[in-house]
Amino acid sequence: MNHVEPPVADILELIAQDSCTDAQFDQIALRLFAYQYGANAPYRSFCQRRGATVRTVKTWSDIPAVPIDAFKAMELRCEPPLPTERVFMTSGTTRADTRGRHFHPRLDVYDLSMTRNFARRVMQGVERLPMGLLFPDEATMPNSSLAHYLALAKSAFGSPDSRYFVSPQGIDLQGLWQRLEQAEQLGEPYALLGASYSFVHVIDALRKEGRSFRLPPGSRILDTGGYKGQSRELPLEAFYSSLSELLGVPRELCINMYGMTELSTQFYDDGNAIVPSVKSGPHWIRSRLVDPATGCTVPAGERGILVHCDLANFNSVCTILTEDVGLPADRGFLLLGRAEGAQAKGCSLAVEAFIRTATP
């Protein structure tokens, strides 16, 4: 195959814009597909057996979606391995060799995607805030995309006194209480960011100690990642009402981020006053809902499995089939949980089909 250069400069330029038209998105998506079709051999085999080629794919929604579990089964990359590349791995609780891997030969695209989106959806016009991070740092978890995401939030948007409250020894609850008290006394807004399960531990500790805080106006909370068996599970309503009650942050500023290792772009809601909240992404990612067994878009208004086309995914595959059930909503989608029953079986069959067709 002829090796086409990835349209990285144009992707960066698109991300830097405030919006894009459908035609602009399609133009880059099709160029990115052509590059990945040429440079990613397993993906090309999969596309060919699906009857999808550079000539037949006419719009982003025609680009074949790779099931996320394929990232565990094989290396999905366009550029050859580099000593300097970053490898983000899924958090799988099984053996390390079954974890999904996403290879990033350069991080400028990922980082611009994160910072442009975070500035608008989380900071909302505020340049910097003191931040407390409830997740390990990058030195502790160098293969975690979330560790990198939070480190970037801290360096790009955190004030100099921002710090981590999680180490391999656990959460520094006493240090956290002192910092929250200081924010109350100073009357300065404070941001808490971290894994959803860390916030459950904070909620439980506050209840056990009979403590609560009233963080100043403008404070915000960002949670992500679900519970992953690291804490007890809380229904969304109980989770956000507890955060608001115990930390004094209005639910409109309790923001959830939906992301995954296999993507380079994140989705956010506009707070969780009502749950489930509508998730939406920036202009360089598009989503549709499909029947996983057929890959076909479901009829308008019906629930399906989410497929995302992320232009920031330049080195792997731009379009992935998740295992998340979604329902269309105004300007976004509702995230309804993991696939079960027939939908889960459809996702499994999609993975099997990918591995079968992508292997020469």
C-alpha positions as CSV (number, residue, x, y, z in Angstrom):
1,M,0.0,0.0,0.0
2,N,1.1,3.6,-0.6
3,H,1.9,5.2,2.6
4,V,-0.1,8.4,2.9
5,E,0.9,11.0,5.5
6,P,-1.5,11.4,8.4
7,P,-3.3,14.8,8.2
8,V,-2.0,15.8,11.7
9,A,-1.5,19.5,10.9
10,D,-5.1,19.8,9.6
11,I,-6.5,17.9,12.6
12,L,-4.6,20.3,14.9
13,E,-6.0,23.3,13.0
14,L,-9.5,21.9,13.1
15,I,-9.3,21.3,16.9
16,A,-8.0,24.9,17.3
17,Q,-11.2,26.2,15.6
18,D,-14.3,27.0,17.5
19,S,-16.5,24.8,15.3
20,C,-16.6,23.0,12.0
21,T,-19.2,22.2,9.3
22,D,-20.3,18.7,8.4
23,A,-18.3,19.0,5.2
24,Q,-15.1,20.0,7.0
25,F,-15.5,17.1,9.4
26,D,-16.1,14.6,6.6
27,Q,-13.2,15.9,4.6
28,I,-10.7,15.2,7.4
29,A,-12.4,12.0,8.5
30,L,-12.1,10.6,4.9
31,R,-8.4,11.6,4.7
32,L,-7.8,10.0,8.1
33,F,-9.6,6.9,7.0
34,A,-7.5,6.7,3.8
35,Y,-4.3,7.0,5.9
36,Q,-5.4,4.4,8.4
37,Y,-6.6,2.1,5.6
38,G,-3.1,2.3,4.0
39,A,-1.0,2.1,7.2
40,N,-2.9,-0.2,9.5
41,A,-2.8,-3.7,8.0
42,P,-5.3,-5.4,10.4
43,Y,-7.8,-2.6,9.9
44,R,-7.4,-2.7,6.1
45,S,-8.1,-6.5,6.1
46,F,-11.2,-5.8,8.2
47,C,-12.4,-3.0,6.0
48,Q,-11.8,-5.0,2.8
49,R,-13.9,-7.9,4.0
50,R,-16.6,-5.5,4.9
51,G,-16.6,-4.1,1.4
52,A,-15.3,-0.7,2.7
53,T,-12.5,0.9,0.7
54,V,-11.2,4.4,0.2
55,R,-13.5,4.6,-2.9
56,T,-16.7,3.3,-1.3
57,V,-16.5,5.2,2.0
58,K,-18.2,8.6,1.4
59,T,-18.9,10.0,4.8
60,W,-17.7,9.6,8.4
61,S,-20.6,7.3,9.2
62,D,-19.5,4.9,6.5
63,I,-16.1,4.3,8.2
64,P,-16.1,0.8,9.7
65,A,-16.0,0.8,13.5
66,V,-13.5,-1.3,15.3
67,P,-14.8,-3.0,18.6
68,I,-12.9,-1.6,21.5
69,D,-11.9,-5.1,22.7
70,A,-9.9,-5.4,19.5
71,F,-7.3,-3.1,21.2
72,K,-6.7,-6.1,23.6
73,A,-6.3,-8.6,20.8
74,M,-3.8,-6.9,18.6
75,E,-1.7,-3.8,18.0
76,L,-3.8,-1.2,16.1
77,R,-1.2,1.3,15.0
78,C,-0.2,3.2,11.9
79,E,3.3,4.4,12.9
80,P,6.0,1.8,13.8
81,P,7.0,1.6,17.5
82,L,9.1,4.5,18.7
83,P,11.2,4.6,21.9
84,T,9.5,7.9,22.8
85,E,5.9,6.8,22.2
86,R,3.4,6.8,25.0
87,V,1.3,3.7,25.5
88,F,-2.0,4.1,27.3
89,M,-3.5,0.9,28.6
90,T,-7.0,0.0,29.8
91,S,-7.4,-0.6,33.5
92,G,-8.3,-4.3,33.1
93,T,-8.2,-6.3,36.3
94,T,-7.0,-9.4,34.5
95,R,-3.5,-10.2,33.2
96,A,-1.5,-7.3,31.8
97,D,-1.3,-8.9,28.4
98,T,-5.1,-8.7,28.0
99,R,-5.3,-5.0,28.6
100,G,-6.2,-2.8,25.6
101,R,-3.3,-0.7,24.4
102,H,-3.4,2.7,22.5
103,F,-0.1,3.9,21.0
104,H,0.6,7.6,20.9
105,P,3.8,8.4,18.9
106,R,3.2,12.1,19.8
107,L,0.9,13.7,22.4
108,D,0.3,17.1,20.9
109,V,-3.0,16.1,19.2
110,Y,-4.2,14.3,22.4
111,D,-3.2,17.3,24.6
112,L,-4.7,19.9,22.4
113,S,-8.0,17.9,22.2
114,M,-8.0,17.7,26.0
115,T,-7.2,21.3,26.8
116,R,-9.5,22.9,24.2
117,N,-12.4,20.8,25.4
118,F,-11.6,21.0,29.1
119,A,-11.3,24.8,29.0
120,R,-14.8,25.1,27.6
121,R,-16.7,22.4,29.4
122,V,-15.0,22.4,32.9
123,M,-13.2,25.7,33.4
124,Q,-16.0,27.7,31.7
125,G,-14.1,30.9,31.2
126,V,-12.0,30.6,34.4
127,E,-8.3,30.6,33.6
128,R,-6.9,28.7,36.6
129,L,-8.3,27.2,39.8
130,P,-6.6,25.5,42.8
131,M,-7.1,21.8,42.2
132,G,-7.2,18.7,44.3
133,L,-6.6,15.5,42.4
134,L,-8.1,12.2,43.6
135,F,-6.1,9.8,41.4
136,P,-2.4,8.7,41.3
137,D,0.0,10.8,39.3
138,E,1.7,9.9,36.0
139,A,4.9,8.6,37.8
140,T,2.8,6.1,39.6
141,M,0.6,5.2,36.6
142,P,2.6,6.0,33.4
143,N,0.3,3.9,31.2
144,S,-3.0,5.5,32.4
145,S,-4.6,7.9,30.0
146,L,-6.6,9.3,33.0
147,A,-3.4,10.0,34.9
148,H,-2.1,11.9,31.9
149,Y,-5.4,13.7,31.5
150,L,-5.4,14.9,35.1
151,A,-1.7,15.9,35.0
152,L,-2.6,18.0,32.0
153,A,-5.6,19.6,33.8
154,K,-3.3,20.4,36.8
155,S,-0.5,21.9,34.6
156,A,-2.7,23.8,32.2
157,F,-5.5,25.0,34.5
158,G,-4.4,24.5,38.1
159,S,-3.0,27.2,40.3
160,P,0.5,26.6,41.7
161,D,-0.8,25.1,45.0
162,S,-2.7,22.4,43.2
163,R,-1.8,18.9,44.4
164,Y,-2.5,15.2,44.4
165,F,-4.3,13.6,47.4
166,V,-3.9,10.0,46.3
167,S,-0.7,8.0,46.5
168,P,0.1,4.2,46.5
169,Q,-0.7,4.4,50.2
170,G,-4.3,5.6,49.5
171,I,-6.2,8.9,49.9
172,D,-4.7,11.5,52.2
173,L,-8.0,12.4,53.8
174,Q,-6.7,14.6,56.6
175,G,-4.7,16.6,54.1
176,L,-7.8,16.9,51.9
177,W,-9.9,18.1,54.8
178,Q,-7.3,20.8,55.7
179,R,-7.2,22.0,52.1
180,L,-11.0,22.2,51.9
181,E,-11.2,24.1,55.2
182,Q,-8.6,26.5,53.8
183,A,-10.7,27.1,50.7
184,E,-13.8,27.8,52.9
185,Q,-11.8,30.2,55.0
186,L,-10.2,32.0,52.0
187,G,-13.5,32.1,50.1
188,E,-11.7,31.0,47.0
189,P,-13.3,28.5,44.5
190,Y,-11.8,25.0,44.6
191,A,-11.9,22.2,42.0
192,L,-11.8,18.5,43.0
193,L,-11.1,16.1,40.1
194,G,-10.7,12.4,40.1
195,A,-12.0,8.9,39.7
196,S,-15.6,8.3,40.6
197,Y,-14.6,5.6,43.1
198,S,-12.3,8.0,44.9
199,F,-15.3,10.3,45.5
200,V,-17.2,7.4,47.0
201,H,-14.4,6.9,49.5
202,V,-14.5,10.6,50.3
203,I,-18.3,10.5,50.7
204,D,-18.1,7.5,53.0
205,A,-15.3,9.1,55.1
206,L,-17.2,12.4,55.5
207,R,-20.3,10.5,56.6
208,K,-18.3,8.4,59.0
209,E,-16.6,11.5,60.6
210,G,-19.8,13.5,60.5
211,R,-18.1,16.3,58.5
212,S,-19.2,18.4,55.6
213,F,-17.8,21.5,53.7
214,R,-19.4,24.5,52.0
215,L,-16.9,25.2,49.2
216,P,-17.1,28.8,47.9
217,P,-19.2,29.7,44.8
218,G,-17.5,28.8,41.6
219,S,-16.1,25.5,43.0
220,R,-16.6,22.5,40.9
221,I,-16.2,18.7,40.9
222,L,-15.2,16.5,38.0
223,D,-15.6,12.7,38.3
224,T,-15.0,10.0,35.7
225,G,-14.5,6.3,35.2
226,G,-17.2,4.7,37.2
227,Y,-16.5,2.5,40.2
228,K,-14.5,-0.4,38.6
229,G,-14.9,-2.5,41.7
230,Q,-12.7,-0.1,43.7
231,S,-15.6,1.1,45.9
232,R,-19.2,0.3,46.6
233,E,-21.5,1.3,43.8
234,L,-23.8,4.3,44.2
235,P,-26.8,5.1,42.0
236,L,-26.2,8.4,40.1
237,E,-28.8,10.3,42.1
238,A,-27.4,9.3,45.4
239,F,-23.8,9.9,44.2
240,Y,-24.4,13.5,43.0
241,S,-26.8,14.5,45.8
242,S,-24.1,13.3,48.4
243,L,-21.3,15.2,46.7
244,S,-23.4,18.4,46.6
245,E,-24.6,17.9,50.2
246,L,-21.2,17.1,51.7
247,L,-19.0,19.5,49.7
248,G,-21.4,22.3,49.1
249,V,-21.0,22.3,45.3
250,P,-24.2,22.7,43.3
251,R,-25.1,19.8,41.1
252,E,-24.9,22.0,38.0
253,L,-21.1,22.1,38.7
254,C,-20.7,18.4,39.5
255,I,-19.5,17.4,36.0
256,N,-19.0,13.9,34.7
257,M,-16.4,13.1,32.0
258,Y,-17.0,10.1,29.8
259,G,-13.9,9.0,28.1
260,M,-11.9,5.8,27.3
261,T,-8.3,4.7,26.7
262,E,-9.2,3.9,23.1
263,L,-10.2,7.5,22.3
264,S,-8.2,10.7,22.4
265,T,-11.2,13.0,23.0
266,Q,-13.6,13.2,26.0
267,F,-17.3,13.8,26.4
268,Y,-18.8,15.9,29.2
269,D,-22.2,16.8,30.6
270,D,-23.4,20.3,31.8
271,G,-23.6,19.1,35.4
272,N,-25.8,16.6,37.1
273,A,-28.8,18.4,38.4
274,I,-30.8,15.8,36.5
275,V,-29.5,12.2,35.9
276,P,-28.8,10.6,33.6
277,S,-27.3,13.8,32.1
278,V,-26.8,14.5,28.4
279,K,-23.2,13.9,27.3
280,S,-21.8,15.7,24.3
281,G,-18.4,16.1,22.7
282,P,-16.5,18.9,20.8
283,H,-16.8,19.4,17.0
284,W,-13.9,17.0,16.2
285,I,-15.8,13.9,17.4
286,R,-19.1,12.5,16.1
287,S,-21.2,9.7,17.5
288,R,-24.0,7.4,16.3
289,L,-26.0,4.6,17.7
290,V,-25.9,1.2,16.1
291,D,-27.1,-2.4,16.3
292,P,-23.8,-4.2,17.2
293,A,-24.7,-7.3,15.3
294,T,-25.1,-5.5,12.0
295,G,-23.2,-2.3,12.5
296,C,-26.2,-0.4,11.1
297,T,-27.4,2.8,12.6
298,V,-30.6,2.2,14.7
299,P,-33.8,4.0,13.7
300,A,-34.1,7.6,15.0
301,G,-35.0,7.8,18.7
302,E,-34.1,4.2,19.5
303,R,-31.3,3.1,21.9
304,G,-28.2,1.4,20.5
305,I,-24.5,0.9,21.1
306,L,-22.4,4.0,20.8
307,V,-20.0,4.4,17.9
308,H,-17.6,7.3,18.1
309,C,-15.6,8.8,15.2
310,D,-12.7,10.8,16.9
311,L,-10.4,12.8,14.5
312,A,-7.8,13.0,17.3
313,N,-7.3,9.2,17.0
314,F,-4.8,9.6,14.2
315,N,-2.5,6.7,14.9
316,S,-4.9,3.8,15.6
317,V,-8.4,3.8,14.1
318,C,-10.6,6.9,14.1
319,T,-13.9,5.0,14.6
320,I,-14.6,2.6,17.4
321,L,-17.6,0.5,18.5
322,T,-18.0,0.8,22.3
323,E,-19.9,-1.5,24.6
324,D,-21.9,1.4,26.0
325,V,-25.7,1.7,25.5
326,G,-26.9,5.2,24.5
327,L,-30.1,6.9,23.7
328,P,-30.2,10.0,21.5
329,A,-30.9,13.3,23.3
330,D,-31.0,17.0,22.4
331,R,-27.4,17.9,21.3
332,G,-25.9,14.7,22.6
333,F,-26.8,11.3,24.1
334,L,-27.8,9.7,27.3
335,L,-25.3,7.1,28.6
336,L,-27.4,4.1,29.9
337,G,-24.7,1.7,31.0
338,R,-22.9,-1.3,29.6
339,A,-24.5,-3.6,27.0
340,E,-26.4,-6.6,28.3
341,G,-28.2,-9.6,26.8
342,A,-28.6,-9.5,23.1
343,Q,-26.6,-6.3,22.7
344,A,-23.7,-7.7,24.7
345,K,-23.7,-10.8,22.5
346,G,-23.7,-8.5,19.5
347,C,-20.6,-6.7,20.8
348,S,-18.9,-10.0,21.4
349,L,-19.7,-11.3,17.9
350,A,-18.4,-8.0,16.5
351,V,-15.1,-8.5,18.3
352,E,-14.9,-12.1,17.0
353,A,-15.7,-10.9,13.5
354,F,-13.0,-8.3,13.6
355,I,-10.3,-10.7,14.8
356,R,-11.3,-13.2,12.2
357,T,-11.3,-10.7,9.3
358,A,-8.3,-8.7,10.5
359,T,-6.0,-11.7,10.8
360,P,-4.3,-12.6,7.4
